[in-house]
Amino acid sequence: MKVVRALFALGSALILTGCSWLSPATNVVEEISPTILMYLSQSGDSELECTIVVPAVKNEKKQVLTVRGRSMKETRLKLNFIHNREFKSGQMRMLFLSEDLARGGVIRHLNTLLLDQEITDRLYLAVVRGDFAGFLREQIRLQKNYDRILYKRFRHYENQVTQQNLHFFLRDYYSHYADPHLPLFEVRDEQLVYTGTALFRDDRMVGGVPEDEDTFFQMIDNQHGHFPIVPFPEREVVLGKVTTTRKIRYDAGRGGIVITLRMEGQVDEYTGDKNLGNRHEAEQFIRELKEDLEERIRELVRSLQRMSVDPLQAGLSTVTPFRERFPGEEWRRVWPDMPVTVRVDLGLTNLGISKPEE
């Protein structure tokens, strides 16, 4: 009977401890470092440079560590060697890539992350210019929770700036009818500034949408959008509370792509010469603004075609349940010369302060 009781007690102890003594791996918070941010860049000798923010445990301070290696697995092993706790990537939420690394190709690094069962495929991706590792060290010194502040910033500006995660990047990379794109940041005057959208052909960055055109790219990249402010300096007007709905379809009769954008908003500020209180002048103002917007989007799409990239997934509009008009690599061949029609339906519910009729 004593033997039975002893075995029962031993079995209960094993269940309660989860058999942790059988394996050296542990998830005790004092013995692991669950990082949420990683930065990858290319060093001068073609090695991979990996920088991570090490979270604080108890009374420790956050640290920024950098190591070099030939692969991501090697850099992770080196990080474990120089730190007193094992790194865990299950809480990683942001991966920044240097522009040089992005232009050289990133798929081998992303596939490594995809095969890591700890990492979520909803990991945010971004391209950054400048000394991001040095910037991180300074910001963590000034704001110990800067990595989490940055993560909240990503979530806050959804549908206003480019956002892309690991899942969607790989989806577009393996598609015949789309090309990946990522947000583009720059370290400028000790600040991290959003400067537009990085465009990829296959897994290599080949160009970008500049900051002053990026809002209009967001309008045609997202099916639905919301923008607190949209300035039109050439028309001396600022629109507010702008909502957009975008549709892309293939016109089989004409053999081209049709992009339709429905935009609604209000005039927050107008410094031009037109009297918006006059119906005819107001109609002319809206018509001219609509034409400017159509031309701006047309030129933006032309620039994408010149780079032979399709981040808008326009190619998907050519596919029907029963037919692929441009199978395999055919879409990539025809897209640069594909006719594109842009139609904008502009509705302004409030024209702001108007001049009195004379």
C-alpha positions as CSV (number, residue, x, y, z in Angstrom):
1,M,0.0,0.0,0.0
2,K,2.9,2.4,0.8
3,V,4.4,1.6,-2.6
4,V,1.1,2.5,-4.3
5,R,0.8,5.7,-2.4
6,A,4.4,6.6,-3.3
7,L,3.8,6.0,-7.0
8,F,0.6,8.0,-6.9
9,A,2.4,10.9,-5.3
10,L,5.2,10.8,-7.9
11,G,2.7,10.7,-10.7
12,S,0.8,13.7,-9.3
13,A,4.1,15.6,-9.1
14,L,5.0,14.8,-12.7
15,I,1.6,16.0,-13.9
16,L,1.7,19.3,-11.9
17,T,5.2,20.1,-13.1
18,G,4.5,19.2,-16.7
19,C,7.5,16.9,-16.7
20,S,9.7,20.0,-17.1
21,W,12.7,18.1,-15.6
22,L,12.8,15.8,-18.7
23,S,13.7,18.7,-21.1
24,P,16.1,21.6,-20.7
25,A,13.6,23.9,-22.7
26,T,11.6,26.1,-20.4
27,N,9.1,29.0,-20.7
28,V,9.6,30.4,-17.2
29,V,9.6,34.2,-17.7
30,E,12.9,34.7,-15.9
31,E,14.6,32.3,-18.3
32,I,13.4,33.5,-21.7
33,S,13.3,36.8,-23.7
34,P,10.1,37.1,-25.7
35,T,11.1,39.8,-28.2
36,I,8.5,41.6,-30.3
37,L,10.8,43.5,-32.8
38,M,13.6,42.3,-35.1
39,Y,15.7,44.2,-37.7
40,L,17.6,42.5,-40.5
41,S,20.3,44.2,-42.6
42,Q,23.2,43.3,-44.9
43,S,26.7,43.9,-43.5
44,G,29.6,45.0,-45.6
45,D,31.0,41.5,-45.9
46,S,27.6,40.1,-47.2
47,E,26.8,38.6,-43.8
48,L,23.3,38.9,-42.3
49,E,23.1,41.4,-39.4
50,C,20.3,40.8,-36.9
51,T,19.2,43.3,-34.3
52,I,16.6,42.7,-31.6
53,V,15.1,44.5,-28.7
54,V,15.6,42.4,-25.6
55,P,12.7,42.9,-23.1
56,A,13.4,43.7,-19.5
57,V,12.7,41.1,-16.8
58,K,12.2,42.2,-13.2
59,N,14.7,45.1,-12.5
60,E,16.7,44.7,-15.7
61,K,16.9,47.4,-18.5
62,K,15.8,46.7,-22.0
63,Q,18.7,46.1,-24.4
64,V,19.3,46.3,-28.1
65,L,21.6,43.4,-29.3
66,T,23.2,43.0,-32.8
67,V,25.0,39.9,-34.1
68,R,26.2,38.7,-37.6
69,G,25.9,35.4,-39.3
70,R,25.4,33.6,-42.6
71,S,21.8,32.7,-41.8
72,M,19.0,33.6,-39.5
73,K,19.5,30.4,-37.5
74,E,23.1,31.2,-37.0
75,T,22.3,34.8,-35.7
76,R,19.7,33.4,-33.4
77,L,22.2,30.9,-32.0
78,K,24.8,33.7,-31.4
79,L,22.2,35.8,-29.6
80,N,21.6,32.9,-27.2
81,F,25.3,32.6,-26.6
82,I,25.8,36.3,-25.7
83,H,22.7,36.6,-23.5
84,N,21.8,34.8,-20.3
85,R,18.3,33.9,-21.4
86,E,16.9,31.9,-24.3
87,F,15.2,34.0,-27.0
88,K,11.6,33.2,-27.8
89,S,10.1,34.5,-31.1
90,G,6.5,33.6,-30.4
91,Q,5.6,37.2,-29.4
92,M,7.5,38.8,-32.3
93,R,5.1,41.2,-34.0
94,M,7.4,43.4,-36.3
95,L,10.2,42.7,-38.7
96,F,12.1,45.6,-40.3
97,L,14.3,45.0,-43.4
98,S,17.0,47.4,-44.5
99,E,16.5,48.7,-48.0
100,D,19.8,47.1,-49.2
101,L,18.6,43.7,-48.0
102,A,15.1,44.3,-49.6
103,R,16.7,45.1,-53.0
104,G,18.8,42.0,-52.8
105,G,15.9,39.6,-52.2
106,V,14.2,38.5,-49.0
107,I,12.3,35.3,-49.6
108,R,15.0,33.0,-48.1
109,H,14.7,34.9,-44.8
110,L,10.9,35.0,-44.8
111,N,10.7,31.3,-45.5
112,T,12.9,30.7,-42.5
113,L,10.4,32.7,-40.4
114,L,7.4,30.9,-41.9
115,L,8.9,27.5,-41.0
116,D,9.3,28.7,-37.4
117,Q,6.2,27.4,-35.7
118,E,6.5,29.9,-32.9
119,I,6.1,32.9,-35.2
120,T,2.6,34.1,-36.3
121,D,2.1,34.7,-40.0
122,R,0.5,38.0,-39.1
123,L,3.9,39.4,-38.3
124,Y,4.1,43.0,-39.6
125,L,6.8,43.6,-42.2
126,A,8.4,46.9,-43.2
127,V,11.4,48.4,-45.1
128,V,13.5,51.1,-43.5
129,R,16.3,53.4,-44.7
130,G,19.1,54.7,-42.5
131,D,20.7,53.5,-39.3
132,F,17.8,51.8,-37.7
133,A,19.8,49.8,-35.3
134,G,21.4,53.0,-33.9
135,F,18.0,54.7,-33.9
136,L,16.5,51.8,-31.8
137,R,19.3,52.0,-29.2
138,E,18.7,55.7,-28.7
139,Q,14.9,55.4,-28.6
140,I,15.0,52.5,-26.1
141,R,17.3,54.6,-23.9
142,L,14.8,57.5,-24.0
143,Q,11.6,55.5,-24.0
144,K,11.9,52.0,-22.6
145,N,8.6,50.9,-24.2
146,Y,9.4,52.3,-27.7
147,D,9.1,48.9,-29.4
148,R,5.5,48.5,-28.1
149,I,4.7,52.1,-29.0
150,L,5.9,51.4,-32.5
151,Y,3.6,48.3,-32.6
152,K,0.6,50.3,-31.6
153,R,1.5,52.9,-34.2
154,F,1.2,50.1,-36.9
155,R,-2.2,49.1,-35.7
156,H,-3.5,52.7,-35.3
157,Y,-3.0,53.7,-39.0
158,E,-4.6,50.7,-40.6
159,N,-6.0,51.5,-44.1
160,Q,-4.3,55.0,-44.1
161,V,-0.8,53.8,-44.8
162,T,0.6,50.6,-46.3
163,Q,0.4,47.7,-43.9
164,Q,1.5,44.2,-44.8
165,N,2.1,41.0,-42.8
166,L,4.1,37.9,-43.5
167,H,1.0,36.0,-44.7
168,F,-0.1,38.5,-47.3
169,F,3.5,39.2,-48.5
170,L,4.0,35.5,-49.3
171,R,0.5,35.2,-50.8
172,D,1.3,38.0,-53.3
173,Y,4.8,36.6,-53.9
174,Y,3.5,33.2,-55.0
175,S,0.6,34.6,-57.0
176,H,0.8,35.0,-60.8
177,Y,-1.6,38.0,-60.5
178,A,0.0,40.2,-57.8
179,D,3.2,41.6,-56.5
180,P,4.2,42.3,-52.8
181,H,4.5,45.7,-51.3
182,L,5.6,46.9,-47.9
183,P,5.5,50.2,-45.9
184,L,8.7,52.2,-46.4
185,F,10.2,54.2,-43.4
186,E,13.3,56.4,-43.1
187,V,15.3,57.4,-40.1
188,R,15.3,61.2,-40.4
189,D,16.4,63.8,-37.8
190,E,16.2,61.2,-35.0
191,Q,12.6,60.3,-36.0
192,L,11.2,57.3,-37.8
193,V,9.2,58.8,-40.7
194,Y,6.8,57.0,-43.0
195,T,7.9,57.9,-46.6
196,G,5.6,55.8,-48.8
197,T,5.3,52.2,-50.2
198,A,8.2,49.9,-51.2
199,L,7.3,47.9,-54.4
200,F,8.6,44.4,-55.1
201,R,8.9,42.3,-58.2
202,D,9.1,38.8,-57.0
203,D,11.0,39.1,-53.7
204,R,13.2,42.1,-54.6
205,M,12.4,45.8,-54.0
206,V,12.5,47.6,-57.4
207,G,11.0,51.0,-56.5
208,G,8.5,52.8,-54.4
209,V,5.5,55.1,-54.2
210,P,6.7,58.5,-52.9
211,E,5.1,60.1,-49.8
212,D,3.2,62.8,-51.7
213,E,1.5,60.1,-53.9
214,D,1.0,57.5,-51.2
215,T,-2.5,58.6,-50.1
216,F,-3.8,58.1,-53.7
217,F,-2.1,54.7,-53.8
218,Q,-3.9,53.7,-50.7
219,M,-7.2,54.7,-52.3
220,I,-6.8,52.3,-55.2
221,D,-4.9,49.6,-53.2
222,N,-7.7,49.1,-50.6
223,Q,-11.3,48.2,-51.4
224,H,-12.4,50.6,-48.7
225,G,-10.5,53.5,-47.1
226,H,-10.8,56.2,-44.6
227,F,-8.6,59.3,-44.5
228,P,-9.0,62.2,-42.0
229,I,-7.3,64.7,-44.3
230,V,-6.4,64.7,-48.0
231,P,-4.6,67.9,-49.2
232,F,-4.7,69.0,-52.9
233,P,-2.1,71.9,-52.9
234,E,-2.5,72.5,-56.6
235,R,-6.2,73.2,-56.1
236,E,-5.7,75.1,-52.8
237,V,-8.0,72.8,-51.0
238,V,-7.9,70.3,-48.1
239,L,-10.6,67.6,-47.9
240,G,-11.6,66.0,-44.6
241,K,-13.4,62.9,-43.5
242,V,-12.7,61.2,-46.8
243,T,-14.1,57.7,-47.4
244,T,-13.3,55.7,-50.6
245,T,-14.6,52.6,-52.3
246,R,-12.6,51.1,-55.1
247,K,-13.5,48.5,-57.7
248,I,-11.3,46.9,-60.3
249,R,-12.7,45.0,-63.2
250,Y,-11.5,43.7,-66.6
251,D,-13.3,45.0,-69.7
252,A,-13.2,42.0,-72.0
253,G,-14.7,44.0,-74.9
254,R,-11.9,46.7,-74.8
255,G,-9.3,44.4,-73.4
256,G,-8.3,46.7,-70.5
257,I,-8.6,47.3,-66.8
258,V,-11.2,49.7,-65.4
259,I,-10.6,51.2,-61.9
260,T,-13.6,52.9,-60.4
261,L,-13.2,55.1,-57.3
262,R,-16.0,56.5,-55.3
263,M,-14.9,59.3,-53.0
264,E,-16.9,61.2,-50.4
265,G,-15.8,63.9,-48.1
266,Q,-16.0,67.6,-47.2
267,V,-14.0,70.7,-47.8
268,D,-12.1,71.5,-44.6
269,E,-10.1,74.4,-46.0
270,Y,-10.2,76.3,-49.3
271,T,-7.9,79.2,-50.1
272,G,-8.6,79.5,-53.9
273,D,-10.5,82.2,-55.8
274,K,-13.7,80.4,-56.6
275,N,-16.9,81.2,-54.8
276,L,-18.0,77.8,-53.6
277,G,-21.3,79.4,-52.5
278,N,-22.2,79.9,-56.2
279,R,-23.6,76.7,-57.7
280,H,-21.9,77.0,-61.1
281,E,-18.5,77.8,-59.6
282,A,-18.9,74.9,-57.1
283,E,-19.8,72.5,-59.8
284,Q,-16.8,73.6,-61.9
285,F,-14.6,73.2,-58.8
286,I,-15.8,69.7,-58.2
287,R,-15.4,68.8,-61.9
288,E,-11.8,70.1,-62.0
289,L,-10.9,68.3,-58.8
290,K,-12.4,65.1,-60.1
291,E,-10.4,65.4,-63.4
292,D,-7.2,66.1,-61.4
293,L,-7.7,63.0,-59.3
294,E,-8.4,60.8,-62.3
295,E,-5.2,62.0,-64.0
296,R,-3.2,61.6,-60.8
297,I,-4.3,58.0,-60.4
298,R,-3.7,57.3,-64.1
299,E,-0.1,58.5,-63.8
300,L,0.4,56.5,-60.7
301,V,-0.8,53.3,-62.4
302,R,1.4,54.1,-65.4
303,S,4.4,54.3,-63.0
304,L,3.5,50.8,-61.7
305,Q,3.3,49.4,-65.2
306,R,6.7,51.0,-66.1
307,M,8.2,49.0,-63.2
308,S,6.3,45.9,-64.3
309,V,4.7,45.5,-60.9
310,D,1.0,44.9,-60.0
311,P,0.6,45.6,-56.2
312,L,-3.1,46.4,-56.9
313,Q,-3.8,42.7,-57.9
314,A,-5.4,44.0,-61.1
315,G,-4.6,40.6,-62.7
316,L,-7.1,38.9,-60.4
317,S,-9.9,40.8,-62.2
318,T,-9.1,38.9,-65.4
319,V,-9.8,35.5,-63.8
320,T,-13.3,33.9,-63.9
321,P,-14.5,30.7,-62.3
322,F,-14.2,29.0,-65.7
323,R,-11.3,30.8,-67.4
324,E,-7.9,32.2,-66.9
325,R,-7.4,34.8,-69.7
326,F,-3.7,35.2,-68.9
327,P,-2.4,31.9,-67.4
328,G,0.9,31.4,-65.8
329,E,3.4,34.2,-66.5
330,E,1.3,35.6,-69.3
331,W,-0.2,38.3,-67.0
332,R,3.2,39.6,-66.1
333,R,4.1,40.0,-69.8
334,V,0.9,41.9,-70.8
335,W,0.4,44.1,-67.7
336,P,3.0,46.8,-68.6
337,D,1.1,47.6,-71.9
338,M,-2.5,46.9,-70.6
339,P,-4.9,49.9,-71.2
340,V,-6.2,51.2,-67.9
341,T,-9.3,53.4,-67.5
342,V,-9.8,55.4,-64.3
343,R,-13.2,56.8,-63.3
344,V,-13.7,58.9,-60.2
345,D,-17.1,59.6,-58.7
346,L,-16.6,62.6,-56.3
347,G,-19.2,63.6,-53.8
348,L,-18.6,66.5,-51.4
349,T,-21.3,66.9,-48.7
350,N,-19.9,70.3,-47.3
351,L,-18.1,72.9,-49.3
352,G,-16.8,74.8,-46.3
353,I,-16.8,78.5,-45.9
354,S,-17.9,80.3,-49.1
355,K,-17.7,83.8,-50.3
356,P,-20.9,85.8,-50.5
357,E,-22.5,86.3,-53.9
358,E,-21.7,89.6,-55.6
